[in-house]
Amino acid sequence: MLDDDQKRVVAHETGPAVVLAGAGSGKTRCTTERARRRLVDSGVPSDGLILLTFTNKAAGEMRERLRERLPAGVEAPWIGTFHSFGNRLLRSHGKAIGVPRNATLMDADDAQRMLDALLAPGFPERPARVEALRLREAVAANGLDVAREADEPGIAALWERAGWNAATGRRFLGALRRYEEEKRQARVLDFSDLILLPARLLRQEPALRERVAAGLRDVTVDEAQDTDAAQFRLLQLITPEDRTVLLVGDDDQAIYEWRHARPENMGDFIDRYSATVYRLERNYRSTPAIVTSGASLVRHNTARLEKTPYAVRSAPQADVVRLARYDDGDAMAEGVAERIAADLARGVSAADMAVLYRKNRLSRTLETALLRHGIAYRIKAGTDLLGHADVRMMLAAGRLAANPRDVRALSRLADLVPGLGAKGVARLLEGGGNPLENMARVPAKAAQGVDALREGVRRLSQSGPTGLLQWCEHTPVFARWLDQRARARLKAAGRAGDRQEVAQALRPAFGRMGAVQRAMEKRLESLPREAGHEQRWATALEVVASGADEAESAEAKVTLCTVHAAKGLEWPVVHVFGFSEGLMPMSREDTVENLAEERRLAYVALTRAQNNAVLHHAERLDLGGGQGAQPLEVSRFLEELQAHGQPVKMVDRRAGSEETAAGPEAASDWLAAMRAQLS
């Protein structure tokens, strides 16, 4: 059943609206139910309604929910990310602006290397290029098109804000324009192109823009607080004629300003379009103590859209948020592991527990403690998987199969061919056409390897993206490369490297590649059956930008992840690892750059918990700055959590404290009180 506030959202017919949906308020159900009503009751055609989400995972969940609710004969609408929508538009109409259908998406590393090389002549010093790369990110996130004269003042304003003079700025702009030309020649895209180029397309092709806007009757944007200026510009270009756009989000959960998200987009939309505002303030997820503490914390942000979340659940016994204190990071990791082990012993599933942290490096100490206790865990890695050489090589093979002229993919795959190298790649490219067919231009030894790679890529292209993992496992040039890497690691560790040890050493690589393969196949599920070869490759390779998590397993595991990666998820028991100054809020050189966002991060961490939220603080902790363990204070947010009368229960696990002196029995008593909340 829907509550009264949700019913009002579902009943919204046409015109602009904003739904302020607090944590645990059932916004996904509400959003999909409205989509169902618009399709079934209002007669909106399936191709006239789209739902734009922030992640592919969210899109998949929404798609499954809606399909379950639609009657036979009613097709599901298109649901996906802004970037997937842009990719779709480019595949259909990109030729009008010089983007071929088989253009491939570079990973972030390849894109940065390509741009860095083009910046080098004008910015020979590495620090200056790093600043230029950051500025280019800002240009893209603001939706500024380097090929558009009208956007030049906006680009100039950004370089002036960075302290550059006009001459430096012009060099920068020239490098960006050369970057655009190089990408078109190589038929490659970077991630920002999936937003910028569709916007360019719609501006330059007014007839197409009119057709797109006329064909759309209803647009919903989920997690609207995470959109940046570029996405908002694209949204304005596809807005239906009657402005039926529904923004759904919560500016209290805006945690991506560091990558140029603008939670202000929601307020700007309300003001610009006089949008109707709905509020979903009931929290169905968490206990009253968690909801009250979280609301008390985030209320200290003044520039926010007003909302007052409250818990629907009745308070269980001993309903409190807890803070545990330790002497150092090792003791904190051991304390978390002990508490998880005690939970497991009492029948709590490992899948129902998560440990959240602000920095990835904090997981190392934690992993050691969990392994010592024999606790199975999974790291929610996301795009971190793309940092592994095996995954990048796998995706480079897919990119070259989809687009033989992807120069960056070919340069990466050159490592598979003994004797090829950068000069050999250059010779292959000089021959024109498909570079892999120019093997006569390289020495005989390399030519043999190039021919083997050419045949392998040809077979992969024909088999399509669903055969990529199998190709990596069974294609000799790729399998040999994996084997050599595994043997090199074993040799460096002083191990023999027999067949069994090599097979064991290869397991993590195949696990990572398997996770990527599954992520690709998940994306392919969104395509219609009649989707063509190029469209299938383009959709599957979107994983280049968004990554994938560790492979799912039948074994229940404790989840370890950053607070950012936990967005949109929930667990019965949540441990926040490192509730300390310097981590929450994060500071650099004793300066907190964005206190409001840091407060929202703490709020998101706390509200992932359904039944129990435990904060952990160590008096000394190594933050990874090369200075070793440093003294830390408890987070300033502790006081704010309690500002509206909801106390935080203190648990002192430092040496010499009464709880520690009492031994394991005291910890068991404390955990027994926690268990009562799960019953």
Secondary structure, DSSP 8 states (H G I E B T S, - for coil): ---HHHHHHHH--SS-EEEEE-TTS-HHHHHHHHHHHHHHTS---GGGEEEEESSHHHHHHHHHHHHHHS-TT----EEEEHHHHHHHHHHHHGGGGT--TT-EE--HHHHHHHHHHHHTTT--SHHHHHHHHHHHHHHHHTT--TT-GGGHHHHHHHHHHTT--HHHHHHHHHHHHHHHHHHHHHTEE-TTHHHHHHHHHHHH-HHHHHHHHHH-SEEEETTGGG-BHHHHHHHHHH--TT--EEEEE-GGG---GGGTB-THHHHHHHHHHT-EEEEE-EE-SS-HHHHHHHHHHHTT-SSS-----EE-S---TT--EEEEEEEEHHHHHHHHHHHHHHHHHTT--GGGEEEEESSGGGHHHHHHHHHHTT--EEE--GGGGGGSHHHHHHHHHHHHHH-TT-HHHHHHHGGGSTT-HHHHHHHHHHT-S-GGG-GGGS-HHHHHHHHHHHHHHHHHHHH-GGGHHHHHHH-HHHHHHHHHHHHHHHHHTT----HHHHHHHHHHHHHHHHHHHHHHHHHHTTS-TT--HHHHHHHHTTHHHH---S---SS--EEEEETGGGTT--EEEEEEE--BTBBTTB-BTTB-S-HHHHHHHHHHHHTTEEEEEEEEEEEEEE-SSSS-EEE--B-THHHHHTTTS--EEEEE-STT-HHHHT-HHHHHHHHHHHHHHH-
